[in-house]
Amino acid sequence: VFPAAHFRRSDLHGVLSKEEPRVLDNFLARMKRLGVLRADPEGGPGAYHFDNLLHSLYFFMEAAEPAASKPS
């Protein structure tokens, strides 16, 4: 499964720890400044799009790595 090129801010709240929602807006703003994300006006408020699909793939792989490296 290839990672999505776009997402909504509200989608992230279900997967964040209790502390992470406090810094989510700062993280998204920083990613926009760095050119990793851009607002997706077609998706409505809180919608974002990766400028480069490789960025999406990188985040997907980083998120999957801890789960894959845990011993069963």
All heavy atoms as a GROMACS GRO file, in nm:
protein
  569
    1VAL      N    1   0.084  -0.118   0.000
    1VAL     CA    2   0.000   0.000   0.000
    1VAL      C    3   0.088   0.124   0.000
    1VAL      O    4   0.172   0.139   0.088
    1VAL     CB    5  -0.093   0.001   0.124
    1VAL    CG1    6  -0.164   0.132   0.137
    1VAL    CG2    7  -0.188  -0.114   0.118
    2PHE      N    8   0.070   0.209  -0.097
    2PHE     CA    9   0.148   0.332  -0.106
    2PHE      C   10   0.083   0.438  -0.018
    2PHE      O   11  -0.040   0.448  -0.013
    2PHE     CB   12   0.155   0.379  -0.250
    2PHE     CG   13   0.264   0.481  -0.273
    2PHE    CD1   14   0.395   0.440  -0.282
    2PHE    CD2   15   0.234   0.615  -0.283
    2PHE    CE1   16   0.496   0.532  -0.301
    2PHE    CE2   17   0.335   0.708  -0.302
    2PHE     CZ   18   0.466   0.666  -0.312
    3PRO      N   19   0.161   0.517   0.054
    3PRO     CA   20   0.104   0.620   0.142
    3PRO      C   21   0.028   0.726   0.064
    3PRO      O   22   0.057   0.753  -0.052
    3PRO     CB   23   0.225   0.679   0.211
    3PRO     CG   24   0.340   0.645   0.125
    3PRO     CD   25   0.306   0.517   0.054
    4ALA      N   26  -0.069   0.787   0.130
    4ALA     CA   27  -0.150   0.890   0.067
    4ALA      C   28  -0.068   1.017   0.046
    4ALA      O   29   0.019   1.050   0.124
    4ALA     CB   30  -0.271   0.921   0.154
    5ALA      N   31  -0.100   1.088  -0.062
    5ALA     CA   32  -0.033   1.214  -0.091
    5ALA      C   33  -0.101   1.330  -0.020
    5ALA      O   34  -0.048   1.439  -0.017
    5ALA     CB   35  -0.032   1.238  -0.242
    6HIS      N   36  -0.217   1.305   0.038
    6HIS     CA   37  -0.289   1.412   0.107
    6HIS      C   38  -0.355   1.356   0.233
    6HIS      O   39  -0.374   1.235   0.245
    6HIS     CB   40  -0.393   1.477   0.015
    6HIS     CG   41  -0.487   1.379  -0.046
    6HIS    ND1   42  -0.604   1.340   0.016
    6HIS    CD2   43  -0.482   1.310  -0.162
    6HIS    CE1   44  -0.665   1.252  -0.060
    6HIS    NE2   45  -0.594   1.232  -0.168
    7PHE      N   46  -0.387   1.445   0.324
    7PHE     CA   47  -0.452   1.404   0.449
    7PHE      C   48  -0.521   1.525   0.510
    7PHE      O   49  -0.501   1.638   0.467
    7PHE     CB   50  -0.349   1.346   0.548
    7PHE     CG   51  -0.246   1.446   0.593
    7PHE    CD1   52  -0.266   1.521   0.709
    7PHE    CD2   53  -0.130   1.467   0.520
    7PHE    CE1   54  -0.172   1.613   0.751
    7PHE    CE2   55  -0.035   1.558   0.561
    7PHE     CZ   56  -0.057   1.632   0.677
    8ARG      N   57  -0.603   1.499   0.608
    8ARG     CA   58  -0.671   1.604   0.683
    8ARG      C   59  -0.615   1.607   0.825
    8ARG      O   60  -0.582   1.504   0.882
    8ARG     CB   61  -0.822   1.580   0.686
    8ARG     CG   62  -0.885   1.587   0.548
    8ARG     CD   63  -1.035   1.579   0.552
    8ARG     NE   64  -1.096   1.681   0.636
    8ARG     CZ   65  -1.115   1.808   0.601
    8ARG    NH1   66  -1.076   1.849   0.484
    8ARG    NH2   67  -1.172   1.892   0.685
    9ARG      N   68  -0.605   1.726   0.879
    9ARG     CA   69  -0.554   1.744   1.015
    9ARG      C   70  -0.633   1.659   1.114
    9ARG      O   71  -0.576   1.598   1.204
    9ARG     CB   72  -0.562   1.892   1.052
    9ARG     CG   73  -0.510   1.926   1.188
    9ARG     CD   74  -0.532   2.075   1.216
    9ARG     NE   75  -0.496   2.109   1.351
    9ARG     CZ   76  -0.575   2.092   1.457
    9ARG    NH1   77  -0.696   2.041   1.441
    9ARG    NH2   78  -0.534   2.125   1.576
   10SER      N   79  -0.762   1.652   1.096
   10SER     CA   80  -0.847   1.575   1.188
   10SER      C   81  -0.815   1.426   1.185
   10SER      O   82  -0.835   1.356   1.284
   10SER     CB   83  -0.995   1.598   1.156
   10SER     OG   84  -1.024   1.560   1.022
   11ASP      N   85  -0.761   1.376   1.073
   11ASP     CA   86  -0.723   1.235   1.063
   11ASP      C   87  -0.607   1.201   1.156
   11ASP      O   88  -0.594   1.087   1.201
   11ASP     CB   89  -0.682   1.199   0.920
   11ASP     CG   90  -0.794   1.214   0.819
   11ASP    OD1   91  -0.912   1.211   0.860
   11ASP    OD2   92  -0.762   1.231   0.700
   12LEU      N   93  -0.524   1.298   1.186
   12LEU     CA   94  -0.406   1.273   1.268
   12LEU      C   95  -0.439   1.259   1.416
   12LEU      O   96  -0.368   1.191   1.489
   12LEU     CB   97  -0.304   1.386   1.250
   12LEU     CG   98  -0.252   1.406   1.109
   12LEU    CD1   99  -0.157   1.524   1.105
   12LEU    CD2  100  -0.183   1.281   1.059
   13HIS      N  101  -0.545   1.322   1.461
   13HIS     CA  102  -0.577   1.320   1.604
   13HIS      C  103  -0.602   1.178   1.657
   13HIS      O  104  -0.573   1.151   1.773
   13HIS     CB  105  -0.697   1.410   1.634
   13HIS     CG  106  -0.658   1.554   1.642
   13HIS    ND1  107  -0.601   1.609   1.753
   13HIS    CD2  108  -0.665   1.653   1.550
   13HIS    CE1  109  -0.577   1.736   1.732
   13HIS    NE2  110  -0.613   1.766   1.608
   14GLY      N  111  -0.651   1.089   1.574
   14GLY     CA  112  -0.677   0.953   1.619
   14GLY      C  113  -0.553   0.869   1.641
   14GLY      O  114  -0.558   0.768   1.709
   15VAL      N  115  -0.440   0.912   1.586
   15VAL     CA  116  -0.318   0.831   1.596
   15VAL      C  117  -0.211   0.897   1.683
   15VAL      O  118  -0.104   0.841   1.699
   15VAL     CB  119  -0.260   0.799   1.457
   15VAL    CG1  120  -0.356   0.714   1.377
   15VAL    CG2  121  -0.225   0.926   1.382
   16LEU      N  122  -0.241   1.014   1.738
   16LEU     CA  123  -0.143   1.085   1.820
   16LEU      C  124  -0.154   1.047   1.967
   16LEU      O  125  -0.262   1.011   2.014
   16LEU     CB  126  -0.163   1.236   1.806
   16LEU     CG  127  -0.143   1.295   1.667
   16LEU    CD1  128  -0.174   1.444   1.668
   16LEU    CD2  129  -0.002   1.271   1.618
   17SER      N  130  -0.043   1.057   2.037
   17SER     CA  131  -0.045   1.035   2.181
   17SER      C  132  -0.114   1.154   2.249
   17SER      O  133  -0.146   1.253   2.183
   17SER     CB  134   0.098   1.021   2.234
   17SER     OG  135   0.164   1.146   2.228
   18LYS      N  136  -0.131   1.147   2.379
   18LYS     CA  137  -0.201   1.254   2.451
   18LYS      C  138  -0.126   1.387   2.444
   18LYS      O  139  -0.188   1.493   2.446
   18LYS     CB  140  -0.220   1.215   2.598
   18LYS     CG  141  -0.320   1.105   2.616
   18LYS     CD  142  -0.337   1.072   2.763
   18LYS     CE  143  -0.435   0.957   2.780
   18LYS     NZ  144  -0.453   0.922   2.921
   19GLU      N  145   0.006   1.384   2.437
   19GLU     CA  146   0.085   1.506   2.435
   19GLU      C  147   0.099   1.566   2.295
   19GLU      O  148   0.118   1.687   2.282
   19GLU     CB  149   0.226   1.480   2.490
   19GLU     CG  150   0.230   1.436   2.636
   19GLU     CD  151   0.200   1.288   2.655
   19GLU    OE1  152   0.223   1.209   2.561
   19GLU    OE2  153   0.151   1.251   2.762
   20GLU      N  154   0.092   1.487   2.193
   20GLU     CA  155   0.122   1.533   2.058
   20GLU      C  156   0.022   1.633   1.998
   20GLU      O  157   0.065   1.722   1.923
   20GLU     CB  158   0.142   1.414   1.965
   20GLU     CG  159   0.269   1.338   1.996
   20GLU     CD  160   0.283   1.209   1.919
   20GLU    OE1  161   0.180   1.140   1.898
   20GLU    OE2  162   0.396   1.176   1.882
   21PRO      N  163  -0.106   1.627   2.027
   21PRO     CA  164  -0.197   1.726   1.966
   21PRO      C  165  -0.161   1.870   2.001
   21PRO      O  166  -0.188   1.961   1.923
   21PRO     CB  167  -0.335   1.689   2.022
   21PRO     CG  168  -0.325   1.544   2.051
   21PRO     CD  169  -0.183   1.523   2.097
   22ARG      N  170  -0.096   1.892   2.116
   22ARG     CA  171  -0.058   2.027   2.155
   22ARG      C  172   0.042   2.089   2.059
   22ARG      O  173   0.044   2.210   2.040
   22ARG     CB  174   0.002   2.028   2.296
   22ARG     CG  175  -0.094   1.990   2.406
   22ARG     CD  176  -0.032   1.999   2.545
   22ARG     NE  177   0.089   1.917   2.557
   22ARG     CZ  178   0.211   1.965   2.582
   22ARG    NH1  179   0.231   2.093   2.598
   22ARG    NH2  180   0.314   1.885   2.590
   23VAL      N  181   0.125   2.008   1.995
   23VAL     CA  182   0.229   2.060   1.908
   23VAL      C  183   0.200   2.036   1.759
   23VAL      O  184   0.281   2.072   1.674
   23VAL     CB  185   0.367   2.001   1.945
   23VAL    CG1  186   0.407   2.041   2.086
   23VAL    CG2  187   0.368   1.850   1.931
   24LEU      N  188   0.085   1.978   1.730
   24LEU     CA  189   0.052   1.943   1.591
   24LEU      C  190   0.050   2.066   1.500
   24LEU      O  191   0.107   2.063   1.391
   24LEU     CB  192  -0.082   1.870   1.584
   24LEU     CG  193  -0.132   1.835   1.444
   24LEU    CD1  194  -0.033   1.744   1.373
   24LEU    CD2  195  -0.268   1.770   1.451
   25ASP      N  196  -0.014   2.173   1.543
   25ASP     CA  197  -0.022   2.292   1.458
   25ASP      C  198   0.116   2.352   1.430
   25ASP      O  199   0.144   2.394   1.317
   25ASP     CB  200  -0.114   2.397   1.520
   25ASP     CG  201  -0.259   2.353   1.516
   25ASP    OD1  202  -0.297   2.277   1.424
   25ASP    OD2  203  -0.335   2.393   1.606
   26ASN      N  204   0.203   2.352   1.532
   26ASN     CA  205   0.340   2.400   1.510
   26ASN      C  206   0.415   2.311   1.411
   26ASN      O  207   0.489   2.360   1.325
   26ASN     CB  208   0.418   2.406   1.642
   26ASN     CG  209   0.370   2.516   1.732
   26ASN    OD1  210   0.308   2.612   1.688
   26ASN    ND2  211   0.397   2.503   1.861
   27PHE      N  212   0.395   2.180   1.423
   27PHE     CA  213   0.460   2.086   1.332
   27PHE      C  214   0.413   2.109   1.188
   27PHE      O  215   0.494   2.118   1.095
   27PHE     CB  216   0.431   1.942   1.375
   27PHE     CG  217   0.482   1.840   1.279
   27PHE    CD1  218   0.616   1.807   1.274
   27PHE    CD2  219   0.396   1.776   1.191
   27PHE    CE1  220   0.664   1.713   1.184
   27PHE    CE2  221   0.442   1.681   1.101
   27PHE     CZ  222   0.576   1.650   1.099
   28LEU      N  223   0.282   2.122   1.170
   28LEU     CA  224   0.228   2.142   1.035
   28LEU      C  225   0.277   2.276   0.976
   28LEU      O  226   0.312   2.282   0.858
   28LEU     CB  227   0.076   2.137   1.037
   28LEU     CG  228   0.015   2.000   1.070
   28LEU    CD1  229  -0.136   2.011   1.086
   28LEU    CD2  230   0.053   1.896   0.966
   29ALA      N  231   0.281   2.380   1.058
   29ALA     CA  232   0.330   2.509   1.010
   29ALA      C  233   0.476   2.500   0.968
   29ALA      O  234   0.517   2.556   0.866
   29ALA     CB  235   0.312   2.615   1.119
   30ARG      N  236   0.556   2.429   1.046
   30ARG     CA  237   0.698   2.413   1.012
   30ARG      C  238   0.715   2.333   0.883
   30ARG      O  239   0.798   2.367   0.798
   30ARG     CB  240   0.774   2.345   1.126
   30ARG     CG  241   0.922   2.330   1.095
   30ARG     CD  242   0.999   2.283   1.213
   30ARG     NE  243   1.003   2.391   1.310
   30ARG     CZ  244   1.061   2.383   1.427
   30ARG    NH1  245   1.119   2.270   1.463
   30ARG    NH2  246   1.062   2.484   1.509
   31MET      N  247   0.636   2.228   0.866
   31MET     CA  248   0.645   2.148   0.744
   31MET      C  249   0.604   2.231   0.622
   31MET      O  250   0.660   2.214   0.514
   31MET     CB  251   0.557   2.022   0.755
   31MET     CG  252   0.609   1.920   0.855
   31MET     SD  253   0.771   1.852   0.812
   31MET     CE  254   0.875   1.933   0.930
   32LYS      N  255   0.508   2.322   0.640
   32LYS     CA  256   0.470   2.412   0.530
   32LYS      C  257   0.584   2.508   0.497
   32LYS      O  258   0.614   2.530   0.380
   32LYS     CB  259   0.343   2.489   0.565
   32LYS     CG  260   0.217   2.405   0.553
   32LYS     CD  261   0.092   2.472   0.604
   32LYS     CE  262   0.070   2.611   0.561
   32LYS     NZ  263  -0.057   2.668   0.609
   33ARG      N  264   0.648   2.564   0.600
   33ARG     CA  265   0.761   2.656   0.577
   33ARG      C  266   0.876   2.586   0.507
   33ARG      O  267   0.946   2.647   0.426
   33ARG     CB  268   0.810   2.715   0.709
   33ARG     CG  269   0.730   2.832   0.758
   33ARG     CD  270   0.803   2.910   0.866
   33ARG     NE  271   0.858   2.830   0.974
   33ARG     CZ  272   0.792   2.793   1.084
   33ARG    NH1  273   0.667   2.829   1.101
   33ARG    NH2  274   0.850   2.721   1.176
   34LEU      N  275   0.898   2.459   0.539
   34LEU     CA  276   1.008   2.383   0.477
   34LEU      C  277   0.974   2.334   0.336
   34LEU      O  278   1.061   2.281   0.267
   34LEU     CB  279   1.044   2.264   0.565
   34LEU     CG  280   1.108   2.298   0.700
   34LEU    CD1  281   1.121   2.172   0.785
   34LEU    CD2  282   1.243   2.364   0.680
   35GLY      N  283   0.849   2.350   0.295
   35GLY     CA  284   0.810   2.308   0.161
   35GLY      C  285   0.774   2.161   0.151
   35GLY      O  286   0.764   2.107   0.041
   36VAL      N  287   0.754   2.096   0.263
   36VAL     CA  288   0.716   1.954   0.264
   36VAL      C  289   0.566   1.941   0.239
   36VAL      O  290   0.522   1.853   0.164
   36VAL     CB  291   0.755   1.887   0.397
   36VAL    CG1  292   0.704   1.744   0.404
   36VAL    CG2  293   0.906   1.891   0.416
   37LEU      N  294   0.489   2.029   0.300
   37LEU     CA  295   0.343   2.026   0.288
   37LEU      C  296   0.294   2.158   0.231
   37LEU      O  297   0.360   2.261   0.242
   37LEU     CB  298   0.277   2.011   0.426
   37LEU     CG  299   0.298   1.882   0.501
   37LEU    CD1  300   0.233   1.895   0.639
   37LEU    CD2  301   0.239   1.766   0.427
   38ARG      N  302   0.175   2.152   0.174
   38ARG     CA  303   0.104   2.275   0.137
   38ARG      C  304  -0.043   2.253   0.166
   38ARG      O  305  -0.092   2.140   0.166
   38ARG     CB  306   0.128   2.314  -0.007
   38ARG     CG  307   0.082   2.214  -0.109
   38ARG     CD  308   0.118   2.263  -0.250
   38ARG     NE  309   0.126   2.152  -0.342
   38ARG     CZ  310   0.025   2.114  -0.419
   38ARG    NH1  311  -0.088   2.180  -0.419
   38ARG    NH2  312   0.038   2.011  -0.499
   39ALA      N  313  -0.112   2.362   0.195
   39ALA     CA  314  -0.255   2.353   0.218
   39ALA      C  315  -0.323   2.306   0.090
   39ALA      O  316  -0.282   2.343  -0.020
   39ALA     CB  317  -0.310   2.488   0.261
   40ASP      N  318  -0.425   2.223   0.105
   40ASP     CA  319  -0.499   2.171  -0.010
   40ASP      C  320  -0.637   2.235  -0.012
   40ASP      O  321  -0.729   2.188   0.055
   40ASP     CB  322  -0.509   2.018   0.002
   40ASP     CG  323  -0.575   1.954  -0.118
   40ASP    OD1  324  -0.607   2.025  -0.215
   40ASP    OD2  325  -0.595   1.831  -0.114
   41PRO      N  326  -0.654   2.346  -0.085
   41PRO     CA  327  -0.781   2.418  -0.084
   41PRO      C  328  -0.899   2.333  -0.132
   41PRO      O  329  -1.012   2.352  -0.088
   41PRO     CB  330  -0.758   2.537  -0.175
   41PRO     CG  331  -0.629   2.518  -0.243
   41PRO     CD  332  -0.557   2.407  -0.174
   42GLU      N  333  -0.873   2.237  -0.220
   42GLU     CA  334  -0.980   2.150  -0.268
   42GLU      C  335  -1.030   2.056  -0.159
   42GLU      O  336  -1.143   2.011  -0.163
   42GLU     CB  337  -0.933   2.070  -0.389
   42GLU     CG  338  -0.905   2.156  -0.511
   42GLU     CD  339  -0.854   2.075  -0.627
   42GLU    OE1  340  -0.858   1.949  -0.621
   42GLU    OE2  341  -0.809   2.136  -0.725
   43GLY      N  342  -0.945   2.027  -0.062
   43GLY     CA  343  -0.981   1.938   0.047
   43GLY      C  344  -1.054   2.007   0.161
   43GLY      O  345  -1.100   1.942   0.253
   44GLY      N  346  -1.059   2.139   0.156
   44GLY     CA  347  -1.127   2.214   0.262
   44GLY      C  348  -1.032   2.250   0.374
   44GLY      O  349  -0.912   2.224   0.369
   45PRO      N  350  -1.088   2.311   0.480
   45PRO     CA  351  -1.004   2.351   0.594
   45PRO      C  352  -0.936   2.231   0.660
   45PRO      O  353  -0.996   2.126   0.676
   45PRO     CB  354  -1.103   2.415   0.691
   45PRO     CG  355  -1.223   2.448   0.609
   45PRO     CD  356  -1.226   2.349   0.497
   46GLY      N  357  -0.810   2.246   0.692
   46GLY     CA  358  -0.736   2.140   0.758
   46GLY      C  359  -0.684   2.032   0.664
   46GLY      O  360  -0.634   1.930   0.710
   47ALA      N  361  -0.695   2.053   0.534
   47ALA     CA  362  -0.646   1.954   0.438
   47ALA      C  363  -0.507   1.994   0.390
   47ALA      O  364  -0.479   2.112   0.367
   47ALA     CB  365  -0.741   1.943   0.319
   48TYR      N  366  -0.419   1.895   0.379
   48TYR     CA  367  -0.281   1.919   0.337
   48TYR      C  368  -0.243   1.821   0.227
   48TYR      O  369  -0.300   1.712   0.217
   48TYR     CB  370  -0.185   1.902   0.455
   48TYR     CG  371  -0.204   2.008   0.560
   48TYR    CD1  372  -0.291   1.989   0.666
   48TYR    CD2  373  -0.134   2.128   0.552
   48TYR    CE1  374  -0.309   2.086   0.762
   48TYR    CE2  375  -0.152   2.226   0.647
   48TYR     CZ  376  -0.239   2.205   0.752
   48TYR     OH  377  -0.257   2.302   0.846
   49HIS      N  378  -0.144   1.860   0.150
   49HIS     CA  379  -0.095   1.779   0.039
   49HIS      C  380   0.058   1.780   0.043
   49HIS      O  381   0.118   1.885   0.066
   49HIS     CB  382  -0.144   1.840  -0.093
   49HIS     CG  383  -0.112   1.758  -0.212
   49HIS    ND1  384  -0.189   1.652  -0.252
   49HIS    CD2  385  -0.011   1.766  -0.300
   49HIS    CE1  386  -0.137   1.598  -0.361
   49HIS    NE2  387  -0.029   1.665  -0.392
   50PHE      N  388   0.119   1.665   0.025
   50PHE     CA  389   0.265   1.658   0.016
   50PHE      C  390   0.309   1.714  -0.118
   50PHE      O  391   0.258   1.673  -0.222
   50PHE     CB  392   0.315   1.514   0.032
   50PHE     CG  393   0.310   1.464   0.173
   50PHE    CD1  394   0.203   1.388   0.218
   50PHE    CD2  395   0.413   1.491   0.261
   50PHE    CE1  396   0.199   1.342   0.348
   50PHE    CE2  397   0.409   1.446   0.391
   50PHE     CZ  398   0.302   1.370   0.434
   51ASP      N  399   0.405   1.805  -0.118
   51ASP     CA  400   0.456   1.860  -0.243
   51ASP      C  401   0.532   1.756  -0.324
   51ASP      O  402   0.537   1.763  -0.446
   51ASP     CB  403   0.550   1.979  -0.215
   51ASP     CG  404   0.474   2.110  -0.209
   51ASP    OD1  405   0.356   2.114  -0.247
   51ASP    OD2  406   0.534   2.209  -0.165
   52ASN      N  407   0.591   1.660  -0.257
   52ASN     CA  408   0.670   1.557  -0.323
   52ASN      C  409   0.627   1.422  -0.265
   52ASN      O  410   0.627   1.405  -0.143
   52ASN     CB  411   0.819   1.585  -0.295
   52ASN     CG  412   0.911   1.490  -0.365
   52ASN    OD1  413   0.880   1.372  -0.382
   52ASN    ND2  414   1.027   1.540  -0.403
   53LEU      N  415   0.593   1.328  -0.349
   53LEU     CA  416   0.549   1.197  -0.300
   53LEU      C  417   0.656   1.125  -0.220
   53LEU      O  418   0.625   1.042  -0.136
   53LEU     CB  419   0.501   1.110  -0.416
   53LEU     CG  420   0.366   1.148  -0.475
   53LEU    CD1  421   0.333   1.057  -0.592
   53LEU    CD2  422   0.258   1.141  -0.371
   54LEU      N  423   0.782   1.157  -0.244
   54LEU     CA  424   0.889   1.095  -0.166
   54LEU      C  425   0.882   1.136  -0.019
   54LEU      O  426   0.916   1.059   0.069
   54LEU     CB  427   1.026   1.129  -0.224
   54LEU     CG  428   1.057   1.061  -0.357
   54LEU    CD1  429   1.193   1.106  -0.407
   54LEU    CD2  430   1.052   0.910  -0.345
   55HIS      N  431   0.836   1.258   0.007
   55HIS     CA  432   0.817   1.301   0.147
   55HIS      C  433   0.712   1.214   0.214
   55HIS      O  434   0.729   1.170   0.328
   55HIS     CB  435   0.777   1.448   0.154
   55HIS     CG  436   0.881   1.542   0.106
   55HIS    ND1  437   0.852   1.658   0.041
   55HIS    CD2  438   1.016   1.537   0.114
   55HIS    CE1  439   0.963   1.721   0.011
   55HIS    NE2  440   1.064   1.649   0.053
   56SER      N  441   0.603   1.191   0.144
   56SER     CA  442   0.497   1.106   0.198
   56SER      C  443   0.550   0.965   0.224
   56SER      O  444   0.524   0.906   0.330
   56SER     CB  445   0.381   1.100   0.098
   56SER     OG  446   0.283   1.009   0.139
   57LEU      N  447   0.625   0.912   0.130
   57LEU     CA  448   0.683   0.778   0.146
   57LEU      C  449   0.778   0.773   0.265
   57LEU      O  450   0.777   0.678   0.344
   57LEU     CB  451   0.756   0.738   0.018
   57LEU     CG  452   0.824   0.602   0.019
   57LEU    CD1  453   0.723   0.491   0.043
   57LEU    CD2  454   0.899   0.579  -0.111
   58TYR      N  455   0.859   0.876   0.283
   58TYR     CA  456   0.954   0.880   0.396
   58TYR      C  457   0.879   0.876   0.529
   58TYR      O  458   0.913   0.798   0.617
   58TYR     CB  459   1.040   1.006   0.387
   58TYR     CG  460   1.128   1.023   0.507
   58TYR    CD1  461   1.245   0.950   0.521
   58TYR    CD2  462   1.093   1.111   0.609
   58TYR    CE1  463   1.325   0.963   0.634
   58TYR    CE2  464   1.172   1.126   0.721
   58TYR     CZ  465   1.288   1.052   0.732
   58TYR     OH  466   1.366   1.065   0.844
   59PHE      N  467   0.776   0.960   0.545
   59PHE     CA  468   0.701   0.960   0.670
   59PHE      C  469   0.633   0.826   0.693
   59PHE      O  470   0.628   0.775   0.806
   59PHE     CB  471   0.597   1.073   0.671
   59PHE     CG  472   0.656   1.207   0.703
   59PHE    CD1  473   0.670   1.303   0.606
   59PHE    CD2  474   0.697   1.236   0.832
   59PHE    CE1  475   0.724   1.426   0.636
   59PHE    CE2  476   0.751   1.360   0.864
   59PHE     CZ  477   0.765   1.454   0.764
   60PHE      N  478   0.581   0.765   0.587
   60PHE     CA  479   0.518   0.634   0.596
   60PHE      C  480   0.617   0.529   0.644
   60PHE      O  481   0.589   0.451   0.735
   60PHE     CB  482   0.459   0.596   0.460
   60PHE     CG  483   0.399   0.458   0.455
   60PHE    CD1  484   0.273   0.435   0.508
   60PHE    CD2  485   0.468   0.353   0.398
   60PHE    CE1  486   0.216   0.308   0.503
   60PHE    CE2  487   0.413   0.226   0.392
   60PHE     CZ  488   0.287   0.204   0.446
   61MET      N  489   0.737   0.530   0.588
   61MET     CA  490   0.838   0.432   0.625
   61MET      C  491   0.888   0.454   0.768
   61MET      O  492   0.910   0.359   0.842
   61MET     CB  493   0.954   0.436   0.526
   61MET     CG  494   0.917   0.382   0.390
   61MET     SD  495   1.042   0.409   0.262
   61MET     CE  496   1.183   0.330   0.333
   62GLU      N  497   0.905   0.579   0.807
   62GLU     CA  498   0.949   0.609   0.944
   62GLU      C  499   0.844   0.564   1.046
   62GLU      O  500   0.878   0.515   1.152
   62GLU     CB  501   0.977   0.758   0.960
   62GLU     CG  502   1.109   0.801   0.901
   62GLU     CD  503   1.227   0.742   0.975
   62GLU    OE1  504   1.232   0.750   1.100
   62GLU    OE2  505   1.316   0.687   0.908
   63ALA      N  506   0.718   0.581   1.013
   63ALA     CA  507   0.611   0.542   1.104
   63ALA      C  508   0.602   0.390   1.114
   63ALA      O  509   0.570   0.336   1.220
   63ALA     CB  510   0.478   0.599   1.057
   64ALA      N  511   0.632   0.319   1.007
   64ALA     CA  512   0.621   0.174   1.006
   64ALA      C  513   0.742   0.107   1.067
   64ALA      O  514   0.734  -0.005   1.117
   64ALA     CB  515   0.602   0.124   0.862
   65GLU      N  516   0.856   0.172   1.068
   65GLU     CA  517   0.982   0.112   1.114
   65GLU      C  518   0.976   0.063   1.260
   65GLU      O  519   1.014  -0.050   1.286
   65GLU     CB  520   1.098   0.208   1.096
   65GLU     CG  521   1.231   0.146   1.129
   65GLU     CD  522   1.344   0.241   1.098
   65GLU    OE1  523   1.344   0.299   0.990
   65GLU    OE2  524   1.432   0.255   1.184
   66PRO      N  525   0.930   0.142   1.356
   66PRO     CA  526   0.928   0.092   1.493
   66PRO      C  527   0.841  -0.032   1.510
   66PRO      O  528   0.878  -0.125   1.580
   66PRO     CB  529   0.871   0.208   1.574
   66PRO     CG  530   0.898   0.328   1.494
   66PRO     CD  531   0.892   0.282   1.349
   67ALA      N  532   0.730  -0.038   1.441
   67ALA     CA  533   0.643  -0.155   1.450
   67ALA      C  534   0.710  -0.277   1.388
   67ALA      O  535   0.697  -0.388   1.440
   67ALA     CB  536   0.510  -0.127   1.382
   68ALA      N  537   0.783  -0.258   1.281
   68ALA     CA  538   0.849  -0.369   1.213
   68ALA      C  539   0.970  -0.421   1.292
   68ALA      O  540   1.005  -0.537   1.284
   68ALA     CB  541   0.893  -0.328   1.073
   69SER      N  542   1.034  -0.334   1.369
   69SER     CA  543   1.155  -0.375   1.440
   69SER      C  544   1.129  -0.431   1.579
   69SER      O  545   1.220  -0.478   1.644
   69SER     CB  546   1.252  -0.257   1.448
   69SER     OG  547   1.196  -0.153   1.528
   70LYS      N  548   1.004  -0.426   1.626
   70LYS     CA  549   0.971  -0.480   1.758
   70LYS      C  550   0.973  -0.633   1.752
   70LYS      O  551   0.919  -0.693   1.661
   70LYS     CB  552   0.831  -0.435   1.802
   70LYS     CG  553   0.824  -0.291   1.842
   70LYS     CD  554   0.685  -0.257   1.889
   70LYS     CE  555   0.674  -0.111   1.924
   70LYS     NZ  556   0.538  -0.073   1.958
   71PRO      N  557   1.036  -0.696   1.852
   71PRO     CA  558   1.034  -0.843   1.854
   71PRO      C  559   0.894  -0.892   1.890
   71PRO      O  560   0.823  -0.830   1.968
   71PRO     CB  561   1.134  -0.879   1.964
   71PRO     CG  562   1.153  -0.755   2.045
   71PRO     CD  563   1.114  -0.639   1.959
   72SER      N  564   0.856  -1.005   1.831
   72SER     CA  565   0.723  -1.058   1.860
   72SER      C  566   0.724  -1.155   1.974
   72SER      O  567   0.813  -1.208   2.019
   72SER     CB  568   0.661  -1.126   1.742
   72SER     OG  569   0.738  -1.140   1.631
   0.00000   0.00000   0.00000
